[in-house]
Amino acid sequence: MSLNAVSKHLRLLERAGLIRRRIQGREHHCSLEADPLRELASWTERYRGFWEKRLDALEGYLRARRAPRTKGRRGR
């Protein structure tokens, strides 16, 4: 990975508030800011059950649609 690519990723993480950068001379020291990640984990956990039920229902629907059709029906 190039230095430019690393710098671009670090800037993105910094803008998102996920890292803090401290510049000392030519060195850049980065540290993780975990609080936003904890907030995200908490938010997604609240919706986990809802989405698991919805995705299970979708899976059941798609499996039923894929099931072989009974004899006597004309193919579509």
C-alpha positions in Angstrom: 0.0 0.0 0.0 1.4 3.4 -0.9 2.1 6.2 1.5 -0.6 8.3 -0.3 -3.1 5.6 0.2 -2.3 5.2 3.9 -2.5 9.0 4.3 -5.9 9.1 2.6 -7.3 6.4 4.8 -6.0 8.1 7.9 -7.5 11.5 6.9 -10.9 9.7 6.4 -10.7 8.1 9.8 -9.7 11.4 11.3 -12.6 13.2 9.7 -15.0 10.5 11.0 -13.7 11.1 14.5 -12.3 7.6 14.8 -8.7 8.5 15.3 -6.8 11.5 16.7 -3.6 12.7 15.1 -0.7 14.4 16.9 2.1 15.7 14.8 5.5 15.9 16.3 8.1 17.2 13.8 7.8 14.9 10.8 6.1 12.1 12.7 2.4 11.7 12.9 1.1 9.8 16.0 -2.4 8.4 15.7 -4.6 7.1 18.5 -7.9 5.4 18.3 -11.0 7.2 19.5 -13.2 4.3 20.5 -16.3 6.2 21.8 -17.9 6.6 18.3 -17.4 2.9 17.7 -19.1 2.1 21.0 -22.0 4.3 20.0 -22.3 2.6 16.7 -22.2 -0.8 18.3 -24.9 0.2 20.8 -27.1 1.6 18.0 -26.8 -1.4 15.7 -27.4 -3.8 18.6 -30.8 -2.2 19.2 -31.9 -3.1 15.6 -30.2 -6.5 15.4 -33.3 -8.6 16.4 -35.5 -6.7 14.1 -33.2 -7.2 11.1 -32.5 -10.9 11.9 -36.3 -11.6 11.9 -36.8 -9.7 8.6 -33.8 -11.4 6.9 -35.0 -14.8 8.2 -38.4 -14.1 6.7 -36.9 -13.1 3.4 -34.8 -16.3 3.4 -37.9 -18.4 4.0 -39.8 -16.5 1.2 -36.9 -17.0 -1.3 -36.5 -20.7 -0.4 -40.3 -21.2 -0.9 -40.1 -19.5 -4.3 -37.2 -21.8 -5.3 -39.0 -25.0 -4.3 -39.8 -27.3 -7.2 -43.3 -26.7 -8.6 -45.9 -29.4 -8.2 -46.8 -31.6 -11.2 -49.7 -30.5 -13.3 -48.8 -26.9 -13.3 -47.4 -25.4 -16.5 -43.9 -24.0 -16.2 -43.5 -20.3 -16.4 
